[in-house]
Amino acid sequence: MTVDLRANVPSGALETKWTRHRSEIRLVAPANKPKYHVLVVGSGLAGASAAASLAELGYQVSCFCFQDSPRRAHSIAAQGGINAAKNYQNDGDSVFRLFYDTLKGGDFRAREANVYRLAELSVNIIDQCVAQGVPFAREYGGLLANRSFGGVQVSRTFYARGQTGQQLLLGAYQALSRQIGRGKVTMHTRHEMLDLVVIDGVARGLIVRDLVTGRLDAHVGHAVVLATGGYSNVYYLSTNAKGCNVTAIWRAHKRGAAFANPCFTQIHPTCIPPTGHHQAKLTLMSESLRNDGRIWVPLGGGEGDRDPNDIPEAERDYFLERLYPSYGNLVPRDVASRRAKDVCDEGRGVGPGGHGVYLDFRDAIARRGRHVIAERYGNLFEMYERITGEDPYQVPMRIYPAPHYTMGGLWVDYNLMSTIPGLFVIGEANFSEHGANRLGASALMQGLADGYFILPYTIGHYLAQVTLPPADAHHAAVRQVAREVEERTTRLLAAQGRRSVDQLHRELGRVMWDGCGMSRTAAGLGAARDRVAALRQEFWENVYVGGAGTDFNQSLEHAGRVADFFEFAELMCHDALHREESCGCHFREEHQTPDGEALRDDERFSYVAAWEFTGVGQTPVLHKEPLAFEVAHLAPRSYK
């Protein structure tokens, strides 16, 4: 399949592109919509909102998730909030300011028109969610409350204490449940997508595995939507749920979908540090805590074990406030993470191993009162105390950066369609809006914008223009893909090695964190790529899975996902190695300013890197989508 990167951005002024596009796209008549069957993979904010919206319009929808309920999608873990340019605080916010903050936050490595549309639709999302009954925090007088997140100088983040994702997902879930009850959505829980079916160059179906019985099933429709989230678990330790994986989008990539900017991975600065090699999961502490918490380390080295309450103010270094006085502790995530790593590398880190910095609420509690801090962050403080045994009302939290979100994903055009016609990709699974670094509280915004307000228009535009021949599960192409899935499963089960899947996954994660993590070099990336290739070979030769494929087998589930991580990790290293610049979360040590900031190279790298699959272990082919900026002025990103 030939990769063709046509972004299909509408003409006209930036402010009117989306409105004009909606007015000009092709439509499917209401009487014809029930004739079309759309397959949606994923039931988080993007997937649930898309499935519910498409069914409400009249399409027949099948929705798949590997969890036992759509409510268990990883969107539920989002804590801090969702951005929208409502300007309720009258502090100078606007659609344009949200657009520019997002584009600048991503270090100008995103498509301008997509980012503006996201900012434009943000105001509609809040109205939609309020109408659904999402219990956003409110001021004393009843108006919706806002707080700030990193990389901005206004308060535009709407929130529901520290459980915003959960409340938004419940809103989307009730909309989805209504359509399930009406018979417009068929929900397939505990089903995992294992491959994409492409017929005559068009995405038409899926091969899925029933995770309870082990049965493989084929589903055929008129379009496929992937809303399967991100791939931070390639690092093994991350803030993602353990089930989060790259399998759906990686299998689509191997069928011809270009993969864009895979090395753009976000390291979140406020996570609970790992406590030992036994650990399999990291816990996020919401970025919202940086509104009231102050980040510091001791001025001198070797004091990491000293009681923080015994360290006087004169011996504390509030390093973000010192380095970035205009934004203070609310600099973007990539900046805060790198600076935290810097002070720990200097020997000034705190806690076990010196891998931590303090997030201190002493001043906020004194200024606002403990009851106010408890109202804002009570569930987060309780979670921290349960995990660490330390009371953050009495002693500062200890935090350290950890893998969190992935800006890379399958390449999509303005209509959210991949390079495979009929395959749409939404939410974190695509690459589009966040460039090289996502600002806090923008993931929920993108997922809901894609699902509620963009895809329902653009998928109709596609279906109104194509004539698709009849196809079902007995089609030759479907049977061929099903055979390939069975062969892969058989190969995994036939391996009789001596190493567990988890052991090999942990080793992969260590290699990727050291070589393609927060800070990268050409030598480190080259070594990581070679080591990943060797580990991939060892995986197939020396892994032990056990059990059977025709039964409930979580070891087999994990093995399939980790096998895809091994293949994908090589692409990540290729992408990071080729991009000889620093931008956002992609920090190449060879390319930095004298004061340690990321140094972009707009002359050579102002493009989206979209990779074409050529075979496992083979060098992928690079395709470039140039990034043109009609309104934004390319400038060095500064938060000082």
N, C-alpha and C positions, 0 to 999 in steps of 0.2 A: 504494500500500500504506500503510495506516494504522500509524503507529508507536505501539506499546503497551508502555510500560515497566513490566512486572510482574516484580519481582525474584524472586518465588517463594521467598523465604527461609522455611524451615520455622519453625513456632512452637516454643516451649519455651525452656529455658535455653540460653545460648550454648554451654556445654560439651557439650550433648547433641544439638544440632541435627543434625549430620551423622550421628551414629550412629542417631538416630531416623529421619532421612530415608532412610538406606540400608535400614532395616527396613521402611519403608512404601511404597517406590517399587514401581511395576509391573515385572514381570520378563518376559523372553522365554524360553520353554522351550528347553532345549538342542536338542531336535529341530527347533525352528523357526529357530534362529539362522542356519543355513546358507542360509535363504531370503532373508536380507537382505544387501544389498550396500552397503557404506559406502565413500565416496570420501574419502581423506585427502590433503590438499595440504600438502606439506612433510615433510621427513624428518630434521629436527633432533631435539633431545631430546624435544620435545612430540610431533611427528609420528611419529617412529619408535617411541616408547613406546606411543602410542595405537594405531598400526597393528598392532604386535606383540601388544598386550593384547587388542584386539578380535578378531584372528585366533585367538588362543589360546582365546577364549571360543567360537569357532565361526562368527563372521560371515565372509562373503566380503569381502575388502578390496582396493581398488586404491589404491596410493600413488604420488604424483607428486612429482618434484623436478626443478628445472632444471639441477642439477649432474650430472656424469657418474657419481656414486656418492652414496648417502646419507651416506657418511662425510665428504663435503665440505660438509655443511651448516655454517652459521656458528656453531652451538653449539660446534664444535670449537675456536673461538678463545677461549672463556672460560678464564681463567687461574687465578683466585685460590682458588675453592672453592665449597662448597655448605653452606648452613646447616641445622642440625637441633638440636632441643632434647633432645639425649641426656643432657646434664649429666655427661659423662664426666669433666670436670675438677673436678666437685663445687664449682663456684664460684657456685652460686645460680641456675643456669639452670632454666627450666621451659617448658612449652608456653605458659603464660600470659605469661611474660616475652618469649618470641619473638613472640607475638601482639602484645603492647603495643609492643615495640620497632619492629615492622614498621608498625603503625598510626601511631605517633608519627613514625617516619621519613618516612612519606608525608604528614605534616602533616594527618592526620585527614581525608583526602579519598578514602578507600576504604570499601567496604562491610564493616562490622564482621564479619558472619558468614562471609564468604569468607576474610578474613584469619585468623580463628581456625581455620577448617578447614585452611588451609595450614599453620599452625603445628602443628596436631594430626597431620597426615599426614607432617610432616618426618621423624619418627623411623622411619616405615615405609620411606621412600626409602633411607635409609642401609642398612638391612637388605637391601633388594632389591638394591642395587648391590654390596654386599659379596658376596652370594650369586652375583652374576654374575661376580665376580672383579675388580671395579674395584680397582686397586692404591692405595688410600688410604695416605697417609703414616701411619707408626706410631711410637709411642714405643719406647724401647730394649727394654722388656719385652714388646712385641708388641701393646699396646693401640692403638686408633686415636688419632691425634694431632689436636689442634685448634689453631686460632689465631683471632685477633680480626679483625673487620672494622669499618667505620665505623658510628657511631651506637649502639654497644652497649658494655656494660661487663663482658661475659663472653666466654669463648672457646668458640664453638659452630660454627666453620667447619671442615668436613672438606675435605681437599685432597690433590691428587696433584702435588706440587711446583708448578710454574707452568703445568700443562697439565690441570687438572681437567676442563674441558669435553671435551677430546679423549678422556680415559679414560672419562667417563660416556657419551659418544656411542658409543664402541666397545662398551660394555656394551649399550646400547639397540640398536645395529646388529646385534650377534650374535643378540639376541632376534628382531629383524626378519628377519634372514637365515634363521633356523630356520623361520619361517612362510613365507617365500618358497620354501624348499626343500620344505615340506609342500604347496605349492600353495594355501595359504590367503590369501597376499598376492600380488597381481600388481604388480610394481614397474615404474613407467614413469620411467626416468631421462631427462634431457635433454628433458623436457616441461614447458612453462610454461603455467599457467592464465591464460587471457585473458578469461574471463567466467564468470559464474554463470548457470545455467539455473533459472528459477523457474517452476513449473507450478501454476496455480491457487493461487498464494500460498505455495507450499511449495518449498523448495530441493530440487531433484532431480538436478542434474547440472552438468557443466562443459564448457566449450569449451577445449581445450588445443592448443598448437602444438608439433609435433615440431621442436626447435631444430636438428636435423641436416638434415632433409629439407624443412622448412617446411610440412609437411602439417598441416591443421587437423582435429582429431578431436573427436567428441562422446562423452561418457561419462555414462551415466545410472544412478542408484542410488536408494537409499531415504533416505539422509542424506549430508550433506557436512560435512567437518571441515576447517577452515582452521587450519594451524599454520605460518604463513609468516613469522613474526618481525616485526621492527620497521622503522621508516621513517626512521632517522637520516640516511640518504643524501639526504634532501631538502636537507640543508645542503652537499651535495657532498663536503666534507671531513668525514670521521667515522672512527670506529674500526671501522665495519661493513665487511664484505667488499663489494667493488664491485658484486656482483650483488644485494645486499639491496635490496628495493624495497617500494613500497606497493601494487603493482598488484592483487594478489589481494583484499586487503581493501577497496581503493578500488572495484574493480568490483562487489564485493558490496554496498558502501555505495550505489552508484548503482542497484542493483537493489532497495534498500529496507532494508538493514541500517543501523541507527543507528550513528553514529561518536561515541564518547565521549571527552571530554577530549583532543582532538588536540594541544592546545598544551602538554601535560605531557611535555616532552622533557628527558632527563637529560644534563647536561654533566659528564663525568668529569674529576676534577682531575688524574689522573696519566697524561698522554699525552705522547709525545715531540713537542715543538713543531714546527710546519711550518718548512721551511727556505727556501721560496720559492714563487712563483706556479706553478712547474712541477708542484708536487706534487698527486697525485690521491687520496691515501690517508693516513690518520694511523694511528699505532701506539699501542696501549694498553700501559701499564705497570701491572701488576696492583695493585689496592688493597692486596693483602697486603703489599706493600713498605712501607706505612705502619706496619706493626707494628714494624719496626726502623729504618726511615729517618726522619730528622727534616727537616721542611720549613722553609726559611729564605730570607731575602733580606738583602742588605746594609742596614744601618741608614740610611745616607745614599744619596741619589740619585746617578746618574751613575757608578756603580761596576760596572755590569753586565758590563764587559769585563775586569775585574780577575780574576786567578787566584784562585779560591775558597779554595785552600789557603793563600793569603797573607793572607786576611782573618781577623784574630784574633777570638776568641769574643766579646769586648766590642763588636765592631762588627757582630755578626750579630743579626738579628731573627727569632727562632723564633715567627712571628706566630700560628700556630694554638695553640701551647702557651701563649702569652701571653693570647690572647683566650678560650680555652676550656680552662682548666686541668683540668677534670674528665675531658675526653675527649682533649685534646691533639691529636695528629696524626690521630686516628681519629674525627673528627667526620664526619657524613654528607657525601655527595658534593656536594650542592648548596651546603652551607655552605663546604666547603673550596674549591670552585671560585670562588665569589663573592669570598672573601677573597684568593685568589691574583690574581684580576682586579683587586681594589682596590689591592694593593701595586704591581702592574705599572702601573696607571693613575696612581699617585703618582710614577712614574719610577724605581722601585726594582727593576724587573724585570731579569733577567739574560739573556745570550745575544743573538743577532741580533735587532735591533728591540726589545729589552727585553721580549719576550713569553716569559717563563719564570721559574720559581723553582727553587731547589735542593732535591733530595731526597738527603740526605747519610747515608751509612752508616758514617762514620768512627767514631762512638762505639760502634755495635753491633759493628763488627769488633774494636775494642779490647776490648770487654767479653766477647764470646762467642767470638771467634776467626774468622779468615777461613773455615775449613773449615765451620763451622756455617752461616754466611751462604751459602756456596756450596751446601750441602746444601738449604737452603730455597729459594733464588732463583737457582741457578746458570744455568738456561736463560734466565731473564729478563735477567740480567746479560749473558749472551752475545748475546742478541738486541739489547740496547741498544748494545753495543759494535759489533756489525756495522752498525747503522744510523748511528750517530753518529761512530764512530771513536774514542770516548773510553772508557776503562776505569773503570767505576763503583766498582771496588775502590780506585782511586787518586784519583779526582775525583768530586764529587757528580754525580748525574744532573740534567739539566735537564728540567723537566716543565711543562706548561701545559694548562688545561682544553680539552676537545674533545667534540663530540656523540658519544653512546655508546649510550644505551638510550632506549626510548620507553614511557612509562607509559600513554599513550593507546592506543586501539585500538577495535575494534568492541565495542559494548555487548553484554554477555551477562548472563543471569540467573544464579541460584544453580546451575542445572544446566548452565551454560556454553553455553546456546543464545541465539543472537542474536534480533533482532526479526523475522527471517524464520524461521518454523517449519522445522525440519529442518536449519538451518545452525548448526553448532557451531563455536566459535572458542576455541582453546586457546593457552597459552604467551604470548609477547610480543605476539601478534596481537590479544589481547583487552585490556580495560582494567582488569581486576577488582581485583587484590590490592595494588597498590603506591601507589595514590593519586597524590600530586603529586611523589613522589620515591621511588625504589627504594633500599633498603639493599643494600650489597654482598653478594654470594653468595646472593641471593634469587632471581635469574632462573632458575638451574638448578633450584632447589627448586620453583618454580612450574611450570616446563615438565614436570618428571617427575611432580609431584603430579597435574597435569591429565591427563597421558597414561596413567600407570599406575593411578591410584587413584580418579579422579573420573569421567572420561568413560566408562569401561566400565560404570559404574552408570547414569549419567544418560542416555546414548544409548539404552540398553535401555528405560528408563522412557518415553522418547518413542516408540520403535518399537512398544512394547506397546500404545500407546493410539491409534495412527493407522491408518487404512485408506487405503492409497495405490493409486490405479488403475495398471494397467500402463502403462509408458512406455518408449520406446527412442529411439534416435538419429533416428528418422524422425518423431517427434512434431512438430507444427507449431511449438510454442514453442521446441523445440531448434533447428529449422531457422532460425527467425527470429533467434535469438541468434547462430547461426553466420554468418548473412548480415551482421549488424551488425559482427561481428569482422572479416570479410573486407573490408567497406567501410572500416573504420578503417585496416586494413593498407594498402589501396589508396591511401587519402588520404595516409598517411605516405610511401609510396613515390613518390607523384605530386609531392610538394613538390620544387621545383627551386631552392631558395634558395642562399645563399652562406655560411651559418653552419653549423658542425658541431653535432651533438647535444651533444657534450662542452662546447663553448664556451658554449652556452646554459645547460646544467646548472650550470656553474661560476658563471655570472652569477646564476642563481637562488639558489645556495648562499650567495653573498656578501650578497645582499639579505636572505635569511632569517637569516643569522648576525648581521647588523647590526641588523635590525629586530625579529626574533622569536627571539633567541638567549638568551644568559646573563642579560641585563638588558633590560627592555622598558619602553617608555613609550607612552602613547596616541598621541602624534604619530608616533613611530617605527613603530608597528604600522599606523596608517592609511596612512602613506607606503609601507610594505612591501606592504600589500595591494594598493594601486593599482599599484605597480611590478610586482608579480607578474602582475596581470591584463594589463598592457601586454606583459610578456615572454611570457606565454602566447599572446597574439595574434601576436607576432613569431615565436614558435616555428613556428606553423602556416603563416605566410606566408613565412618566410625560412630554414627549416631545409633541409639537404640530407642525405638518408639514403643513397640509392644502393642498388645491388644489386637483388635480386628477392625476392619473398615466398615463392617455391617452392624455396628453397635455404637453405643455411647462411648466415645473415646476422646477425652480431652487432651491426652498426649499427642494424638494424631492431629487434632486442631492446632495445637501449639507448634508442632513440627512443620506443618504446611506454612504457617505464618512466618516462622523463623527462616525457613528455606527462602521465602520471598525477600525477607530482610537482607539475607546474604547477597542476593543478586542486586537488590536495590542499593545497598551500601556502596557497591563499586561505582554505581552511577553518581551517587552523592560526591564521592571523592573525585571522579572525573570532572564534574561540574565545578567543584571548589578549586581544583587545580588549574582549570582553564581560565577562571575569572581572576586575572592578576590585578586586582584592585581590592580595596576595602570599602564595603558599603553596608550600612546597617549591621545586622548580626553576622555578616560574612566579614570577619576581620582577619586579613592577611598581614602578618607581622612585618612583612617586607614593604607594606604600603600603608604608612601612617604618618601623621603630621609630627612635628617636633614635640608637641605636647600630648602625643599619644592618641589622637583622634583618628577616626577612619578617613582614609584618603581615597576618594573616588577617582576614576579615570573615565570621564564622560566622552572623551574622544574615541576610546576603543571599546567601551563596555556599556554604552547607553542602549541596551537592548535586552529583550527577554531571550534567555538561552533555552531553546526547546529541543529536546533530545529524541532521536529516533532509535528504536531498538533494532539491533542487528544480530543478536544471538547472545546467549549466556557466555560471559567471559570475553566477548568481542568488543572492540572499541565502538561506542555509539556514535551516531552521526549528529553533528550540531546543525541546527537551523536557527536563524536569528529573526526576531521580530523587532525592528528598530522602534525605539520609543521617541515619539514626537510630542513636544510640549507647546501647545498653542497659547496657553494662559500662564502657566506656572513658569517662574524664572529659575533656571537651574543655578543653584548657588551652594557653596559649602554649608553643610548642616551645622548649625551652632546653637547650643543651649546655654551658653555662658551668660 
